[in-house]
Amino acid sequence: MNTPELIRRKREGGTLSEEELRFLIEGYLAGGIEEYQISALLMAVFFQGMTPDEAATLTRIMMNSGRTYDWSTVPGPKSDKHSTGGVGDKVSLILAPLVAAAGIVNPMVSGRGLGHSGGTLDKLDAVPGYRWNLSEKELKAQLEKVGCAIIGQTNDFVPADKRLYALRDVTATVESIPLICASILSKKAASGTESLAMDVKCGSGAFMESEEKARALAEQLVAIGTQLGLKTSALLTQMNQPLGITVGNALEVRESIDVLKGGGPSDTRGITIELCAEMLVLAGRAPGIDPAKKTLVELLDSGRALEKFTEWIEAQGGDPHIVDNSSLLGSAPDRTSFVAKDNGVIQCMNTRQIGVAANMLGAGRMKTTDDVDPAVGLEVLVNVGDEIEKGQELVRIHHRGGKGLNDCERLLADAVETGEDSVRSLQPILHRVSARA
Ligand code: URA
């Protein structure tokens, strides 16, 4: 096969067959096809797109590029959730034990945060003793006993995505719907789940800022996931303000425990329940969204989801006493209040910038080699549409001796816009895409 000819065909809007895609991806991983050729191919895909069949084929090839998990011998329906990434998104920490308490097996393979958005593994690093690198045998035993596990990606897990994602990051080809679908779905299919609820974030803190683009991504994810044999649905959720109150790793674990105790911010609780309800319906554990939500509310309010959380954390080596003693998660030594300059109404928030402001304190990394400080972060005490008074604390900054504080305050001043117009509060769920009739 002739690589330049294949790139030219894609550049002109043609399609590539399974054999041709396999030749390109496997050749790239084996070293026979050069990085600059794959870069050109990615740019051609970026501009010309892919047919749904082509994207599904690419996903399958990527999925089979390394180890895959098979949980068919573990009793119970396997279901998972994936978020396209946002600020303050701690849903996985609540969702995994909540669905496990409802009888679902949730094998979740998570990543670290990069750029403005957080990562579940960084949040779990705030839990003393937590181990994300379970062997396959340990993972299977935990899924059988507890029903959920959150682990990290090993080097042999979907290596094609690891290589292609790094290349997309430096060739300005990340925001391509077929490439995003192939990247996400290859990893989810390789993790051994049978169904998938997608949380497609939409707004200033999301990959997809416009609702139109987020809807298109959600529709493609559902179509390609379904084509791969993965029962898939998607919710479009709000990212024009951070999810919940906290942004930062230990702070987000604390908020998650509050929700598991039956409290916590209503948007964090509400979005988690909606995504879990999708999973219950996809997995055949509930006849519809409303009965599923009723079950989930009972599991949260009775403390059964919290018991499952404790069981899961302990099974992965974490200190279960964090549930009753949140100081074990560590806290930053210093607090500074970011206050309102005038009376008014919160008009809008640049959520991406709020994520970057938290990273300036050390809560996240801007490059993969940066260290993360689990204790620092933000409590965002207001929402879009709230009336505020001069001098009111809008954001509580948890920092370590002023590290990054000036940059953080500068970014917050720019990110939180106040004015005199009244503004409606933001809806947490914007749209639902389902392959169900
Ligand atoms: N998340 C992924 O895993 N891959 C993408 O391409 C985008 C978001």
Boltz pocket constraint, residues with backbone or C-beta under 6 A from the ligand:
constraints:
  - pocket:
      binder: B
      contacts: [[A, 83], [A, 84], [A, 85], [A, 165], [A, 174], [A, 179], [A, 180], [A, 181], [A, 183], [A, 184]]
      max_distance: 6.0
